[in-house]
Amino acid sequence: MALHDEFSESFLQPVDRLAWSATKWEKYRGRDVIPLWIADMDFPVAPVIQQALAAHVAHGNFGYMSTPQGLADRLAGYYAERYGWEIQPEWIVWLPGLVLGFNLAVKACCAPGESALTFTPVYPPFLHAAKTQGRESIEVGLAMETDAAGRLGYHIDFAALEAAVRPSTRLLLLCHPHNPVGHVFSADELHTLADFAERHDLVVCSDEVHCDLILDSGVMHVPFARLMGERMGQSITLHGPGKVFNLAGLGISWAIIPDAGLRRCYRQAAQRLVPEPCGLGYTALRAALDQGEPWRLALLARLRANRELVVAALGRMGLPHTFPAATYLVWIDARALVESVGNPSQWLEQHGVGLSDGADFGAPGFLRLNFGTAPSLLEKALARMEVALAAVRGQIIA
Ligand SMILES: Cc1ncc(COP(=O)(O)O)c(C=O)c1O
């Protein structure tokens, strides 16, 4: 039996997620719109995680929970094995969410009137974090290029970054791998970024929640902090199993902060405000770390196949798009449609497909498509998009 056969069937069946009010599906309850927007997947969670949760539920007590014994050591082992990064268990600060995690980074690193940098387009809460905390946000566009096959690629525009940084800047918020463009920053880019951060005395907060979702076999995720080496004290790494093991609803994540002083500031920013992670989240995390790998590998195989479905269809539609090296998100340039259809995201909703609106990521006219769903549903959504586009082009020609 092939390695992946044990799980591959489970990725083919759409799950009724409305039964438990999944945000992704609630948005279109009662409407015939296939939801491919918010970043979670429609697949059932790994059986080993379901079993661990079932055992926890059967115990029947859900009072306050401390971090389970040995979990931080286990996590340190995972970083060493998978990413060659030696962390100390005491560097870990447990969190109930990652958006909270980078908001705390802003609060800890920037005083009122100081600023944080972030690259656009980006996962919308990055755009709001500094402003939400009463600090200034500086947005720097990633450089975009289109290859001969019409595929979009993104990288850091260091000249733009140098031009944007101010004396009042204290923090750089990095999304690595990058949501929405699926770019895995190369070691070269990260080295240059580390030099930049050192020169300007910035802390880099790197959200690496998508790092175990690398789809390209030739691409390696390098934790930004590991690459910083001796300069690691200037880093905050955010991570959790929410994306790769589809556990976003369980509120389990963490920050890794090697420098004791920075860690103290971070904890102070959280004090009397931030609750512990969900106890069930700890249980799910332990099961994922200990037994989740075969499922994750099967998932990656499914996602690679889904990525092929999506890019083939977008190619037929003539819409420029990324070929994401990581994540289950494709980023689409629909600006050419704006003149004829108005807002492309709203227009596609009217044709039965719910994609994320690029405007929310700082890029109006773009769309983000989440392909973490059953291929039959994905094919149906892509067919609807093709029909809608053909109709528009027909109207334009007429
Ligand atoms: C890069 C990134 N960070 C954070 C989050 C959300 O994390 P949480 O639900 O733990 O706040 C997402 C969700 O899509 C994400 O893509």
The ligand as an SDF file (V2000), in Angstrom:
LIG
                    3D

 16 16  0  0  0  0  0  0  0  0999 V2000
    0.0620   34.0240    8.3660 C   0  0  0  0  0  0  0  0  0  0  0  0
   -1.0980   33.8270    9.2750 C   0  0  0  0  0  0  0  0  0  0  0  0
   -0.9910   34.1620   10.5680 N   0  0  0  0  0  0  0  0  0  0  0  0
   -2.0100   33.9990   11.4340 C   0  0  0  0  0  0  0  0  0  0  0  0
   -3.2060   33.4880   11.0010 C   0  0  0  0  0  0  0  0  0  0  0  0
   -4.3260   33.3280   11.9890 C   0  0  0  0  0  0  0  0  0  0  0  0
   -3.8780   32.7000   13.1290 O   0  0  0  0  0  0  0  0  0  0  0  0
   -4.8010   32.6280   14.4250 P   0  0  0  0  0  0  0  0  0  0  0  0
   -6.1260   32.0970   13.9830 O   0  0  0  0  0  0  0  0  0  0  0  0
   -4.0700   31.7030   15.3250 O   0  0  0  0  0  0  0  0  0  0  0  0
   -4.9180   34.0110   14.9790 O   0  0  0  0  0  0  0  0  0  0  0  0
   -3.3700   33.1270    9.6600 C   0  0  0  0  0  0  0  0  0  0  0  0
   -4.6570   32.6180    9.1880 C   0  0  0  0  0  0  0  0  0  0  0  0
   -4.9060   32.4800    8.0260 O   0  0  0  0  0  0  0  0  0  0  0  0
   -2.2950   33.2960    8.7890 C   0  0  0  0  0  0  0  0  0  0  0  0
   -2.3800   32.9460    7.4980 O   0  0  0  0  0  0  0  0  0  0  0  0
  1  2  1  0
  2  3  1  0
  2 15  2  0
  3  4  2  0
  4  5  1  0
  5  6  1  0
  5 12  2  0
  6  7  1  0
  7  8  1  0
  8  9  2  0
  8 10  1  0
  8 11  1  0
 12 13  1  0
 12 15  1  0
 13 14  2  0
 15 16  1  0
M  END
$$$$
